[in-house]
Each structure stands twice: as structure tokens, then as C-alpha cells.
Amino acid sequence: MVWKPDVTVAAVIERDGKFLFVEERAGGRVVLNQPAGHLEHSETLPQAIARETLEETGWTFVPRDVVGIYLWQPAHLSKTFLRVAFRGQLEGHDPSRPSITASCAPAGSTASN
């Protein structure tokens, strides 16, 4: 059997002392998450996170550096996820784009604060 992890990307975006998050429903509750998603066919990792950030928040994101590469194997799924997280810079916002609710939290805070 060939092992093929699902490749995902995420953005860690800090601007003016705040982090950009998206509000999503997961496990029947509302959670804050990084802009993130799956790599699509023929797409580079930087292209994937730029696309996901734009789709989810309406912000144009330019990835600059890899923050980390993470492997997640949830016990309740028979899948493995390989996530590449980027940091970068926001370069513009299109408020007319349909998007998931985006919010900013002060740096150093947690979702429960």
C-alpha cells in the first residue's frame, strides 16, 4: 500500500499586533482557525495558501517563509495530514469577496480570551 498524506497549508498572519483568524464550525461548535486548506492539483504550496487566504478572508496574502511542517494522524480517521504553515504579509483586501467570517485577535491572546 502506498502512503499518501493529505497535504494542507496554513497561514500565520500577524499585522499591527493582531493575528488573522477565520471562524468555522467544527465538531458542532464554532472555532477560530488559521486561514488554511488543501493543496490542489498542479498548485505550489505558496499558491495554495495565497488562494485559501483570499477565499476565506478576502485578503491577498503573500507567503514569505515556512513557519513549520506538521504531521497529524487523528485516531478517529484513517488519514494522515501533512501541513505546511507559512508566515507572510497581507497586501490588500477585497470586501466584496464572499468569505468565511474573519477576525483579528491581539498577539499573545488565545481563542478563549
Legacy VTK file of the C-alpha trace (Angstrom):
# vtk DataFile Version 3.0
C-alpha trace
ASCII
DATASET POLYDATA
POINTS 113 float
0.000 0.000 0.000
1.299 3.460 -0.917
1.229 6.072 1.840
-0.217 9.367 0.614
-0.813 12.064 3.200
-3.355 14.807 2.541
-1.280 17.961 2.055
-2.664 21.090 3.660
-1.416 24.644 4.064
-1.985 27.270 6.749
-1.183 30.949 7.220
0.100 32.583 10.392
-0.658 36.237 9.727
0.226 38.982 12.190
-0.476 42.618 11.398
-0.334 45.580 13.758
-0.051 43.284 16.775
-3.072 41.148 15.811
-3.437 37.717 14.207
-5.906 36.965 11.415
-8.291 34.060 12.100
-11.343 32.581 10.414
-14.438 31.477 12.272
-15.512 27.958 11.324
-17.823 25.221 12.540
-16.032 22.043 13.608
-17.413 19.201 15.676
-20.690 21.060 16.147
-19.120 24.192 17.613
-17.696 27.489 16.386
-13.884 27.637 16.482
-11.186 30.079 15.438
-8.668 28.731 12.954
-5.864 29.939 10.762
-6.707 30.521 7.102
-5.984 27.041 5.756
-6.937 24.366 3.273
-5.887 21.604 0.928
-3.300 21.679 -1.832
-4.949 21.342 -5.250
-3.560 19.536 -8.302
-0.803 21.463 -10.156
-0.623 24.097 -7.408
2.515 25.082 -5.497
2.384 25.362 -1.709
2.693 29.189 -1.776
-0.055 29.386 -4.425
-2.292 27.172 -2.283
-2.042 29.290 0.862
-2.463 32.534 -1.098
-5.640 31.106 -2.691
-7.025 29.734 0.581
-6.427 33.005 2.433
-8.121 35.017 -0.314
-11.088 32.618 -0.473
-11.584 32.509 3.295
-10.875 36.123 4.275
-10.883 38.344 1.186
-7.255 39.307 1.922
-4.411 38.982 -0.601
-1.648 37.098 1.227
1.961 36.890 0.070
3.730 33.987 1.797
7.340 34.800 2.748
8.642 31.986 4.975
7.765 28.493 6.150
6.943 28.526 9.860
6.749 24.761 10.231
5.843 21.414 8.738
3.483 19.300 10.815
2.241 15.722 10.594
-1.154 14.879 12.115
-2.676 11.419 12.324
-6.036 11.709 14.099
-7.044 8.498 15.849
-10.635 8.694 14.592
-9.632 8.894 10.881
-7.607 6.626 8.653
-5.922 9.655 7.094
-2.662 11.449 7.669
-2.341 15.194 7.145
0.909 16.931 6.253
0.534 20.662 6.919
2.928 23.381 5.791
2.445 26.652 7.666
3.582 29.977 6.223
4.031 33.464 7.549
3.845 36.417 5.214
2.198 39.706 4.563
-1.250 40.996 3.698
-1.299 43.243 0.650
-4.903 44.211 0.135
-8.488 43.393 0.988
-11.479 42.853 -1.270
-14.573 43.225 0.951
-16.845 42.207 -1.940
-15.473 38.650 -1.950
-17.677 36.083 -0.265
-15.704 34.745 2.683
-15.811 32.966 5.993
-16.006 35.378 8.923
-12.506 36.743 9.512
-11.369 38.388 12.705
-8.202 39.612 14.348
-7.087 38.737 17.850
-4.352 40.604 19.707
-0.949 38.924 19.635
-0.415 36.926 22.798
-4.111 36.202 23.334
-5.800 32.838 22.981
-9.126 31.919 21.401
-10.668 31.624 24.871
-9.696 35.194 25.878
LINES 1 114
113 0 1 2 3 4 5 6 7 8 9 10 11 12 13 14 15 16 17 18 19 20 21 22 23 24 25 26 27 28 29 30 31 32 33 34 35 36 37 38 39 40 41 42 43 44 45 46 47 48 49 50 51 52 53 54 55 56 57 58 59 60 61 62 63 64 65 66 67 68 69 70 71 72 73 74 75 76 77 78 79 80 81 82 83 84 85 86 87 88 89 90 91 92 93 94 95 96 97 98 99 100 101 102 103 104 105 106 107 108 109 110 111 112
